[in-house]
Amino acid sequence: MTICCKGELIDLTRPRIMGILNCTPDSFYDGGKYWDPYVAFQQAEALLKEGADFIDVGGYSSRPGAPDVPEQEELKRVLPVIEGLLAEFPEALISVDTFRSAVAREALDAGASMVNDISAGLRDAQMLPLVAERQVPYVMMHMKGTPQDMTEHTEYEDLVGDILFYFSDRLAAARELGITDCIVDPGFGFAKTREQNFNLLGSLDRFQTLNAPLLVGISRKSMIHKTLDITPEEALNGTTALHMLALEGGAQILRVHDVKEAEECVRLWEAFREAQ
């Protein structure tokens, strides 16, 4: 599979790395670290040098129970980072992590080349038309409810089947508008219990039926640190272990806090597969 990003065809035969850059004060792991645009820029530069294929810039924390953020505040957080990063690294592929079409539009105007939407277009009716207009890759994630109440929505008749049906519907809506490069994200930790997250991780091969690239975001999440009874800061080793399972399940993009370690994981997985 390939996606067209900034006029460049990105081959997803080799799994790619999306580096996380949270420009928020309250994200679950790195909240507050990159609050200052200059510090955020330095982190983005480090992620690129470590091998990130994409940088995902977000200004709205989606951790469970996170407070709502006004649209103008979200823009204030992400635009200076996108503009500053592209001024220094014009070839960088920047994703904007937002469910708001107005934020996505301004980020794309500033040079972002991908949209990562936790709501798959369900929280803003103008998101899919915007993506269709701009013809940029679009990551659609599975979630029920909102970040504020999603922990109350973990009931499923058939976890994987329900999520696949959700994506079939959202992909059809996107493709009807002419969006060609859709990427699906099962939404680990979003309206799912720890047991459901592990069930989902073991069922990733079923997502191949969607005929869309698969993004997995499990970096330092609670399914790791709560299982191991450690903090998110201590969860790098566990993250790497589950990244290998995700690659075996068919993940084509890993969304991560730690690019160097994820890149090494991909290289080892490739060496293993080639030797078989």
N, C-alpha and C positions, 0 to 999 in steps of 0.2 A: 504494500500500500504506500501511496504518497499523498502528501498534502502540499498545496501551493501557498507559500508564505512569503510575502514581499517580492513576488515575482520569481521565487526560487522553489524548485521542487524538492521537498524534503522526503527522502527515502526512509520509510519506517520499517524496512526489513531489519535494520539494526535498531534496537530500542534506543530511544532518545531520552534526554534528561531535561526536565523543567525545574529550574531553580526557583525557590520560593522567596519572595521579598515582601514581607508584611510591613507596610508603612502605617502601623497601628500601635496604639498604646496598650492593647489588651488581647492580642492573639495568645493562644494557649501556651506556645513554646517561646517565641521570640518577641512577644509584645513589648513595645517600648525600646527595643534595641535599635531599631532603624527609624525611629520617630523623626529624627532630624534628616532633612533631605540630603545633606552632605554625607552623613554617615550611611544613609541608604545607598547613595551613589557608590561609596567605597565598597559596600557589601556586594552590590551588583557587579562591580568590576571584578571582585574576587571570584564570584560565581562563574563569570564568563571565562576567566583564566583557568579555573578548575575543570572546564569542559562543558558547561551548561549549553544546551542547544537553544533553550528558551529561558527568558526571565519572566516570571509571573508576578506582576506588581498589583498589590491589593491595598485598599484603604478602608475596608469594612470587615471587621473580624466576624467570622462565621462560626466561632466556637459555640458550644451549647450555652445558651443563656446570655450571649453577648448583647449589649444594648444596641438599639438602633442608632444609626449615624446619619445626620442630615446630608443631603446630596452635595451641597456646597462644601461641606467639610471633607467628604470623600474626595471630591475633585481637588481640594487644596492639598490633600495628602499625596495623591498619585501623580498629578500633572508635572510638578517640578522634577520629580524623580525620572519620569519618562523622558522629558525634554533634556534634562542634564545628561542622562545616560546616552541618548542617541546623538547628542552633540559630540560626545567623546568617542562613541562606538556606533557610527551610523549604520553598520551592517547588522547590529544586534537585533534579534527577533524578540520583541516584547509582547507579552500577553497581558491584558488588563483583566483582573479578577473582579468582576462586578455583575450584579443582576439588573443594573439600571441602564437603560438605553442612552440616556443623556450623558452619563459618565463614560460609557463605551464610545459614544460619538466623539466627545472631546479628546479622549485618549487616542482614538484612531487618528483624529486630526493632528495630534501631537506626534504621531509616528508609530504608535503601537500597531501590531500587525496580526493580532489574534485576540479573540474574546473568550474568556473563561467564565461561564455563568452557572452558579450553583443551582439556579432555579429552572434551567433549560427553557427559558423564555416564558415561564408561567407567572412570574411576578411583574412583568412589564410587557404589555402587548406589543410594544414597538421594538422590542429587541430583535426578534427574528427578521422583520422587514429591514432593520438597519444592517444586520449582518448580510442579508441578501443583497442589499444595495452596495455594500462595500466589498463583498466577495472575499471575506477573510475567513480563515479557519475558525471554527466555533466548537468549544468544549461545552457539552451539555451534561450536567450532573444529575444524579437521582437524589431527591430529598423529598420528604413529606413535611408539611408545616413550614415553619421558619426557624432560623437559628434560635429565636427566643423560646419556641415551644416544641422543637422537633423531638425532644426526649419523651414527649407524651404520645408520639405517633410511631410506635415500634411494632404494631400489630400487622401481620401479613397472613393471608391465606396460604401463599406459597412464595417465600421470600424471593428466590431467584426468578421464578416465573412471573411474579408481579413486576419486578424490576425490568425484565425483558419486555413485558407488555408496555410498560411506561416508555421505554426507549423506542419501541416500534411506533408508538403514537407520536412522540416528539420528533423522531427522524422523518416520519411521513410529513409532519407539518413543516419542517425545515426544507425538505426536498421539494415540496410543493411550491415553495417560494423561490426555488432555484439555488439553495445553499448546497454546495457540492462537498465541501470539506468539513464534515461533522465528526467529532471525536466524542466518545462516550466515557463517562466517569461514573462508576457504580456508587460513589459517595460513601466511602468507608467512614463510619462514625456519625453519619447524618441520618437521624431517625432509625438507628439500628443499635441493637444491644451488642455487647462484646461477643457473645456466642454467635449472633447473626453475622457479625463482621468476619469471623473465622469461617463460617459456613460459606459466605460469599467469596472469600479468598480461595477456597477449595473448589469453587464452581466457575472460575473465570473462563475456562475453556468454552462454556456454553454461550458466552457473549460473541463468539465468532460468527454465530448465526445472524448477527445484526449487520455484518459486512461494513463495519466502521472501525477505525482505529480505537484501541482501548487505552485509556489513561488510568493509572492507579495512584492514589494519594494516601499513603499510610504512614508517612514519615513522622516518627515520634508520637503517634497518636495513642489514645488511652487503651486501645486493644493491646498495645505493647506494654506500656509502663504500668498499667493496672494489673495485667496478668503477671508481670515480673515483680510487682510491688516495689517499683522504683519511681524516680521522677522523670519527666520528659527530657531533662538534661542528661539523664543516664541511659536514654533509650536508643542510642545510635546502633549498638550491636544488635539489638532486637530488630530494629528497622532493617538493617542489612540482611538479616536472616529471612525476614518476610519478603523483602525485595526479590530474593532469589526464587521464592515460591511464586511471586507475582509474575516474574519473567517466564517461569515454567508454565504458568497458566495462560500466557499469551499477551501480557502487557507490552505495549509498544511505546508508551511514554511513562516514565516515573516522575512524579511531582515530589520534590524533595527539598529538605533544608540543607543537606550535606552532599554537595555535588561530587566532590572528589571520591568519597566512599561509594556513592551510587555508580559512578563511572567505572570504578574498579569492579564492582559487582557485575556490571554489564559485560566487561571484558572477560571476567572469569566464566560467566555463563556462556559467552560465545566460544571460549576455548573448550569448555566442556562439550557443547553441542557439536562442535567441529570434530572432536575426537571420537564421537560415537559412530 
